[in-house]
Amino acid sequence: MTEQTLGQLAEESWGRFDDHDATFYEGVWHRSHTLAERARRMCGGFAEGGIGPGDRVVVMMANSPEVPLIYQALWAAGAVVTPAVFLVGADELRHILLDSGASAIVTSPELVDTVRAPPSISLFLWTRPSWNGLPNAAR
């Protein structure tokens, strides 16, 4: 058995199955290949932002369909994902950032006030897309 990264496993999974309804959110089904393409584009954005193999990235967001896509994008970039529960306070988050050796954090606008990251840690602010405006979304 050959070793694979989580990013490679996700990519292989997307290619192994036909396009199908994968995520139901806000009354709409979203197709697997559309979600895979979003994760690929996100990976490119993270790479342009300096995220690469071995980088530790904290993801602190409320539960939403974006979270697994962000994980998949980061894995595809070779990064190590460190999840942080969005309910933690600023002091706990600072400990998580420093203890994990994070080089970046991904969060959303409603949580940005909690993020008091040292200057050495890059902030990626995720603004929520219009999920109902996705192409190939079944209505």
MDAnalysis code that builds the backbone (N, CA, C; Angstrom):
import MDAnalysis as mda
import numpy as np

u = mda.Universe.empty(417, n_residues=139, atom_resindex=np.repeat(np.arange(139), 3), trajectory=True)
u.add_TopologyAttr("name", ["N", "CA", "C"] * 139)
u.add_TopologyAttr("resid", np.arange(1, 140))
u.add_TopologyAttr("resname", ["MET", "THR", "GLU", "GLN", "THR", "LEU", "GLY", "GLN", "LEU", "ALA", "GLU", "GLU", "SER", "TRP", "GLY", "ARG", "PHE", "ASP", "ASP", "HIS", "ASP", "ALA", "THR", "PHE", "TYR", "GLU", "GLY", "VAL", "TRP", "HIS", "ARG", "SER", "HIS", "THR", "LEU", "ALA", "GLU", "ARG", "ALA", "ARG", "ARG", "MET", "CYS", "GLY", "GLY", "PHE", "ALA", "GLU", "GLY", "GLY", "ILE", "GLY", "PRO", "GLY", "ASP", "ARG", "VAL", "VAL", "VAL", "MET", "MET", "ALA", "ASN", "SER", "PRO", "GLU", "VAL", "PRO", "LEU", "ILE", "TYR", "GLN", "ALA", "LEU", "TRP", "ALA", "ALA", "GLY", "ALA", "VAL", "VAL", "THR", "PRO", "ALA", "VAL", "PHE", "LEU", "VAL", "GLY", "ALA", "ASP", "GLU", "LEU", "ARG", "HIS", "ILE", "LEU", "LEU", "ASP", "SER", "GLY", "ALA", "SER", "ALA", "ILE", "VAL", "THR", "SER", "PRO", "GLU", "LEU", "VAL", "ASP", "THR", "VAL", "ARG", "ALA", "PRO", "PRO", "SER", "ILE", "SER", "LEU", "PHE", "LEU", "TRP", "THR", "ARG", "PRO", "SER", "TRP", "ASN", "GLY", "LEU", "PRO", "ASN", "ALA", "ALA", "ARG"])
u.atoms.positions = np.array([
    [0.848, -1.175, 0.000],
    [0.000, 0.000, 0.000],
    [0.898, 1.245, 0.000],
    [0.618, 2.174, -0.887],
    [1.423, 3.385, -0.959],
    [0.858, 4.439, -0.001],
    [1.752, 5.256, 0.508],
    [1.328, 6.331, 1.392],
    [0.739, 7.468, 0.571],
    [-0.326, 8.073, 1.101],
    [-0.965, 9.199, 0.443],
    [-1.260, 10.273, 1.476],
    [-1.272, 11.504, 1.028],
    [-1.668, 12.597, 1.904],
    [-3.190, 12.678, 1.939],
    [-3.719, 13.413, 2.895],
    [-5.171, 13.605, 2.945],
    [-5.671, 14.317, 1.692],
    [-4.889, 15.263, 1.181],
    [-5.260, 15.957, -0.057],
    [-5.351, 14.996, -1.227],
    [-4.394, 14.065, -1.334],
    [-4.423, 13.077, -2.412],
    [-5.620, 12.137, -2.268],
    [-5.925, 11.756, -1.036],
    [-7.080, 10.877, -0.809],
    [-8.384, 11.563, -1.203],
    [-8.520, 12.848, -0.867],
    [-9.733, 13.587, -1.244],
    [-9.843, 13.676, -2.757],
    [-8.748, 14.019, -3.412],
    [-8.757, 14.144, -4.872],
    [-9.101, 12.806, -5.528],
    [-8.532, 11.739, -5.015],
    [-8.820, 10.409, -5.550],
    [-10.295, 10.058, -5.369],
    [-10.843, 10.395, -4.228],
    [-12.256, 10.116, -3.948],
    [-13.166, 10.868, -4.921],
    [-12.840, 12.143, -5.176],
    [-13.662, 12.919, -6.111],
    [-13.640, 12.306, -7.502],
    [-12.494, 11.775, -7.912],
    [-12.384, 11.188, -9.238],
    [-12.992, 9.804, -9.348],
    [-13.139, 9.132, -8.226],
    [-13.618, 7.752, -8.221],
    [-15.141, 7.662, -8.353],
    [-15.834, 8.694, -7.937],
    [-17.298, 8.642, -7.940],
    [-17.871, 9.623, -8.948],
    [-19.008, 9.260, -9.515],
    [-19.712, 10.172, -10.414],
    [-20.190, 11.390, -9.624],
    [-20.489, 12.443, -10.348],
    [-21.037, 13.644, -9.728],
    [-22.367, 13.289, -9.058],
    [-22.544, 13.734, -7.829],
    [-23.755, 13.390, -7.087],
    [-24.087, 14.511, -6.094],
    [-25.328, 14.499, -5.600],
    [-25.710, 15.422, -4.533],
    [-24.865, 15.084, -3.310],
    [-24.151, 16.082, -2.792],
    [-23.211, 15.798, -1.715],
    [-23.518, 16.560, -0.437],
    [-23.958, 17.811, -0.562],
    [-24.197, 18.643, 0.613],
    [-25.534, 19.353, 0.457],
    [-26.375, 19.224, 1.474],
    [-27.658, 19.932, 1.484],
    [-27.524, 21.086, 2.455],
    [-27.678, 22.293, 1.951],
    [-27.493, 23.475, 2.795],
    [-28.443, 24.571, 2.344],
    [-29.138, 25.136, 3.298],
    [-30.101, 26.214, 3.053],
    [-31.083, 25.859, 1.939],
    [-31.586, 24.621, 1.998],
    [-32.625, 24.189, 1.073],
    [-32.154, 23.804, -0.315],
    [-30.853, 23.685, -0.512],
    [-30.317, 23.394, -1.843],
    [-29.286, 22.263, -1.746],
    [-29.353, 21.330, -2.707],
    [-28.320, 20.313, -2.838],
    [-27.173, 20.868, -3.664],
    [-25.947, 20.585, -3.237],
    [-24.754, 21.009, -3.965],
    [-24.016, 19.768, -4.432],
    [-23.592, 19.801, -5.682],
    [-23.011, 18.643, -6.350],
    [-21.546, 18.433, -5.960],
    [-21.151, 17.172, -5.909],
    [-19.801, 16.817, -5.458],
    [-18.712, 17.422, -6.336],
    [-18.868, 17.403, -7.640],
    [-17.818, 17.936, -8.509],
    [-17.714, 19.456, -8.390],
    [-18.822, 20.125, -8.141],
    [-18.790, 21.573, -7.921],
    [-18.038, 21.886, -6.629],
    [-18.309, 21.117, -5.592],
    [-17.609, 21.314, -4.322],
    [-16.121, 21.007, -4.463],
    [-15.791, 19.961, -5.208],
    [-14.384, 19.623, -5.432],
    [-13.669, 20.762, -6.154],
    [-14.317, 21.344, -7.138],
    [-13.703, 22.460, -7.873],
    [-13.506, 23.673, -6.956],
    [-14.460, 23.912, -6.081],
    [-14.308, 25.016, -5.111],
    [-13.097, 24.779, -4.220],
    [-12.934, 23.554, -3.736],
    [-11.797, 23.237, -2.870],
    [-10.483, 23.418, -3.633],
    [-10.469, 23.031, -4.901],
    [-9.250, 23.220, -5.707],
    [-8.911, 24.703, -5.851],
    [-9.929, 25.525, -6.119],
    [-9.684, 26.972, -6.244],
    [-9.220, 27.553, -4.914],
    [-9.810, 27.092, -3.817],
    [-9.391, 27.562, -2.498],
    [-7.941, 27.179, -2.230],
    [-7.552, 25.978, -2.635],
    [-6.172, 25.529, -2.461],
    [-5.229, 26.496, -3.168],
    [-5.574, 26.885, -4.384],
    [-4.757, 27.844, -5.119],
    [-4.638, 29.164, -4.387],
    [-5.738, 29.611, -3.792],
    [-5.712, 30.854, -3.020],
    [-4.824, 30.757, -1.793],
    [-4.913, 29.624, -1.101],
    [-4.042, 29.433, 0.065],
    [-2.574, 29.396, -0.362],
    [-2.303, 28.709, -1.469],
    [-0.925, 28.638, -1.959],
    [-0.411, 30.029, -2.323],
    [-1.246, 30.830, -2.986],
    [-0.852, 32.209, -3.312],
    [-0.616, 33.027, -2.051],
    [-1.315, 32.691, -0.991],
    [-1.156, 33.381, 0.285],
    [0.021, 32.876, 1.105],
    [0.770, 31.931, 0.560],
    [1.975, 31.468, 1.230],
    [1.852, 30.175, 2.000],
    [0.708, 29.502, 1.931],
    [0.532, 28.234, 2.638],
    [1.123, 27.122, 1.785],
    [1.958, 26.290, 2.399],
    [2.595, 25.207, 1.666],
    [2.749, 23.963, 2.516],
    [3.406, 22.961, 1.965],
    [3.587, 21.690, 2.667],
    [4.206, 21.868, 4.056],
    [3.569, 21.218, 5.032],
    [4.063, 21.232, 6.404],
    [3.603, 22.411, 7.240],
    [3.030, 23.442, 6.615],
    [2.539, 24.583, 7.399],
    [1.364, 24.148, 8.263],
    [1.359, 24.620, 9.486],
    [0.245, 24.343, 10.388],
    [-0.714, 25.520, 10.329],
    [-1.988, 25.199, 10.076],
    [-3.001, 26.237, 9.915],
    [-4.164, 25.938, 10.859],
    [-4.468, 26.893, 11.726],
    [-5.614, 26.769, 12.619],
    [-6.859, 27.200, 11.850],
    [-7.918, 26.407, 11.946],
    [-9.205, 26.763, 11.348],
    [-10.189, 26.937, 12.490],
    [-10.691, 28.171, 12.647],
    [-11.660, 28.467, 13.694],
    [-12.870, 29.116, 13.041],
    [-13.889, 28.293, 12.800],
    [-15.116, 28.763, 12.169],
    [-16.296, 28.016, 12.764],
    [-17.460, 28.654, 12.712],
    [-18.687, 27.965, 13.106],
    [-18.957, 26.861, 12.081],
    [-19.707, 25.858, 12.489],
    [-20.035, 24.760, 11.588],
    [-20.760, 25.288, 10.358],
    [-20.239, 24.952, 9.205],
    [-20.835, 25.357, 7.936],
    [-20.244, 24.487, 6.840],
    [-20.832, 24.489, 5.657],
    [-20.293, 23.672, 4.566],
    [-18.900, 24.112, 4.116],
    [-18.513, 25.335, 4.440],
    [-17.195, 25.810, 4.039],
    [-16.073, 25.085, 4.779],
    [-16.331, 24.651, 6.001],
    [-15.270, 24.076, 6.835],
    [-14.632, 22.841, 6.181],
    [-15.407, 21.828, 5.754],
    [-14.727, 20.689, 5.121],
    [-14.033, 21.066, 3.812],
    [-14.566, 22.038, 3.089],
    [-13.895, 22.480, 1.863],
    [-12.560, 23.152, 2.193],
    [-12.544, 23.949, 3.247],
    [-11.299, 24.593, 3.679],
    [-10.289, 23.536, 4.115],
    [-10.752, 22.539, 4.870],
    [-9.852, 21.448, 5.273],
    [-9.255, 20.779, 4.032],
    [-10.119, 20.417, 3.072],
    [-9.645, 19.732, 1.870],
    [-8.671, 20.601, 1.089],
    [-8.951, 21.903, 1.013],
    [-8.054, 22.819, 0.296],
    [-6.697, 22.903, 0.990],
    [-6.712, 22.988, 2.295],
    [-5.451, 23.057, 3.042],
    [-4.673, 21.750, 2.926],
    [-5.366, 20.618, 3.023],
    [-4.694, 19.328, 2.859],
    [-4.072, 19.224, 1.476],
    [-4.804, 19.687, 0.454],
    [-4.276, 19.632, -0.911],
    [-3.018, 20.500, -1.049],
    [-2.950, 21.581, -0.275],
    [-1.772, 22.449, -0.282],
    [-0.626, 21.834, 0.533],
    [-0.908, 20.727, 1.210],
    [0.111, 20.062, 2.012],
    [0.160, 20.543, 3.451],
    [-0.777, 21.375, 3.839],
    [-0.787, 21.940, 5.188],
    [-1.357, 20.949, 6.198],
    [-1.058, 21.212, 7.448],
    [-1.585, 20.452, 8.576],
    [-2.690, 21.295, 9.201],
    [-3.897, 20.750, 9.277],
    [-5.042, 21.479, 9.827],
    [-5.109, 21.263, 11.334],
    [-5.234, 22.372, 12.065],
    [-5.463, 22.319, 13.501],
    [-6.822, 22.952, 13.756],
    [-7.852, 22.143, 14.030],
    [-9.170, 22.716, 14.284],
    [-9.230, 23.391, 15.651],
    [-9.932, 24.494, 15.716],
    [-10.172, 25.182, 16.987],
    [-11.662, 25.467, 17.086],
    [-12.275, 25.075, 18.172],
    [-13.695, 25.311, 18.385],
    [-13.944, 26.821, 18.404],
    [-14.958, 27.246, 17.667],
    [-15.205, 28.681, 17.532],
    [-15.667, 29.341, 18.827],
    [-15.907, 28.577, 19.854],
    [-16.359, 29.132, 21.130],
    [-15.210, 29.503, 22.063],
    [-13.967, 29.205, 21.685],
    [-12.846, 29.536, 22.565],
    [-12.645, 31.044, 22.626],
    [-12.106, 31.495, 23.741],
    [-11.822, 32.915, 23.912],
    [-10.455, 33.265, 23.334],
    [-10.141, 34.540, 23.381],
    [-8.894, 35.047, 22.806],
    [-7.662, 34.429, 23.460],
    [-7.673, 34.279, 24.796],
    [-6.510, 33.712, 25.485],
    [-6.286, 32.249, 25.093],
    [-7.382, 31.472, 25.047],
    [-7.265, 30.068, 24.642],
    [-6.783, 29.957, 23.198],
    [-7.330, 30.801, 22.345],
    [-6.937, 30.761, 20.940],
    [-5.466, 31.107, 20.784],
    [-5.003, 32.097, 21.506],
    [-3.580, 32.464, 21.432],
    [-2.710, 31.269, 21.840],
    [-3.125, 30.550, 22.889],
    [-2.380, 29.352, 23.305],
    [-2.381, 28.310, 22.182],
    [-3.526, 28.080, 21.558],
    [-3.620, 27.105, 20.463],
    [-2.688, 27.505, 19.325],
    [-2.711, 28.793, 18.961],
    [-1.858, 29.269, 17.872],
    [-0.378, 29.050, 18.174],
    [0.025, 29.414, 19.381],
    [1.440, 29.297, 19.738],
    [1.854, 27.844, 19.968],
    [1.013, 27.070, 20.657],
    [1.348, 25.690, 20.987],
    [1.391, 24.797, 19.748],
    [0.541, 25.099, 18.768],
    [0.493, 24.269, 17.559],
    [1.606, 24.611, 16.573],
    [2.238, 25.751, 16.757],
    [3.243, 26.185, 15.788],
    [2.624, 26.708, 14.511],
    [1.395, 27.217, 14.621],
    [0.659, 27.680, 13.439],
    [1.372, 28.832, 12.734],
    [1.295, 28.782, 11.408],
    [1.803, 29.899, 10.609],
    [0.653, 30.742, 10.088],
    [-0.595, 30.221, 10.240],
    [-1.764, 30.956, 9.746],
    [-3.007, 30.504, 10.498],
    [-4.031, 31.334, 10.405],
    [-5.353, 30.994, 10.935],
    [-6.388, 31.384, 9.894],
    [-7.392, 30.524, 9.741],
    [-8.534, 30.808, 8.883],
    [-9.728, 30.990, 9.804],
    [-10.410, 32.115, 9.669],
    [-11.589, 32.378, 10.489],
    [-12.590, 33.183, 9.676],
    [-13.707, 33.495, 10.273],
    [-14.765, 34.232, 9.590],
    [-14.961, 35.593, 10.260],
    [-15.618, 36.518, 9.562],
    [-15.744, 37.884, 10.077],
    [-16.325, 37.984, 11.491],
    [-17.294, 37.147, 11.819],
    [-17.921, 37.250, 13.141],
    [-16.991, 36.806, 14.266],
    [-15.889, 36.146, 13.933],
    [-14.953, 35.669, 14.947],
    [-13.638, 36.436, 14.968],
    [-13.478, 37.381, 14.069],
    [-12.188, 38.049, 13.922],
    [-11.773, 38.816, 15.180],
    [-12.719, 39.297, 15.964],
    [-12.365, 40.019, 17.191],
    [-11.692, 39.115, 18.225],
    [-11.944, 37.815, 18.142],
    [-11.315, 36.860, 19.053],
    [-9.859, 36.608, 18.669],
    [-9.546, 36.809, 17.398],
    [-8.201, 36.503, 16.890],
    [-7.260, 37.662, 17.206],
    [-6.365, 37.396, 18.124],
    [-5.300, 38.355, 18.428],
    [-3.981, 37.633, 18.205],
    [-3.772, 37.289, 16.939],
    [-2.607, 36.488, 16.582],
    [-1.340, 37.333, 16.581],
    [-0.241, 36.732, 16.975],
    [1.044, 37.425, 16.856],
    [1.288, 37.790, 15.390],
    [2.075, 38.823, 15.128],
    [2.321, 39.262, 13.749],
    [2.908, 38.187, 12.837],
    [3.540, 37.181, 13.413],
    [4.143, 36.117, 12.599],
    [3.111, 35.148, 12.032],
    [1.853, 35.264, 12.457],
    [0.805, 34.350, 12.012],
    [-0.107, 35.082, 11.029],
    [-0.235, 34.524, 9.828],
    [-1.071, 35.118, 8.786],
    [-2.544, 34.883, 9.087],
    [-3.356, 35.872, 8.790],
    [-4.807, 35.771, 8.981],
    [-5.474, 35.649, 7.620],
    [-6.243, 34.578, 7.442],
    [-7.070, 34.406, 6.259],
    [-8.512, 34.576, 6.714],
    [-9.159, 35.603, 6.241],
    [-10.534, 35.893, 6.633],
    [-11.469, 35.327, 5.580],
    [-12.285, 34.360, 5.993],
    [-13.186, 33.692, 5.057],
    [-14.524, 34.413, 5.059],
    [-14.881, 34.987, 3.921],
    [-16.209, 35.593, 3.796],
    [-17.088, 34.594, 3.082],
    [-18.248, 34.415, 3.624],
    [-19.141, 33.355, 3.156],
    [-19.699, 33.659, 1.777],
    [-19.560, 32.705, 0.850],
    [-20.133, 32.904, -0.482],
    [-21.640, 32.683, -0.459],
    [-22.268, 33.062, -1.499],
    [-23.689, 32.780, -1.651],
    [-23.834, 31.341, -2.123],
    [-24.177, 30.456, -1.213],
    [-24.279, 29.037, -1.592],
    [-25.388, 28.816, -2.605],
    [-26.454, 29.584, -2.530],
    [-27.542, 29.387, -3.488],
    [-27.157, 29.869, -4.876],
    [-26.080, 30.626, -5.006],
    [-25.639, 31.096, -6.308],
    [-24.620, 30.195, -6.976],
    [-24.317, 29.061, -6.355],
    [-23.337, 28.145, -6.949],
    [-23.865, 27.552, -8.243],
    [-23.018, 27.465, -9.262],
    [-23.455, 26.758, -10.468],
    [-23.677, 25.287, -10.156],
    [-24.528, 24.662, -10.880],
    [-24.845, 23.242, -10.754],
    [-25.557, 22.891, -9.449],
    [-26.061, 23.893, -8.742],
    [-26.827, 23.602, -7.531],
    [-28.234, 23.220, -7.935],
    [-28.681, 22.075, -7.450],
    [-30.046, 21.646, -7.755],
    [-31.018, 22.453, -6.899],
    [-32.026, 22.972, -7.520],
    [-33.010, 23.779, -6.772],
    [-34.290, 22.990, -6.596],
])
